[in-house]
Amino acid sequence: MAEVVKKTVRRYRVTQVGRNFSTFNERWRDVRDRSRYKANSCFVCGRHFNEGESIAILLFENHQNRVACDDCATALDPQQEGGGDDLGR
């Protein structure tokens, strides 16, 4: 039987990185539980946040804001020395 495989690549241009935006805790989960985008994991690497972990917010050009772990936020932050990398994930 024939098979069709599709892969969609989307590029997100980061305009700003807000480090230490919030802390992942029960309050965060309660507030985000009512939202469609739960924000329980890093948008870049997909790793789920641990209790008490500091999370960053990513602002994109022509896309909605998303949250990221501190490691990914550091790598993407154009203001940070050595940052602004294209993670290509």
Secondary structure, 3 states (H helix, E strand, C coil): CCCCCCCCCCCCCEEEEEEEEEECCHHHHHHHHCCCCCCCECCCCCCECCCCCEEEEEEECCCCCEEECHHHHHHHCCCCCCCCCCCCC
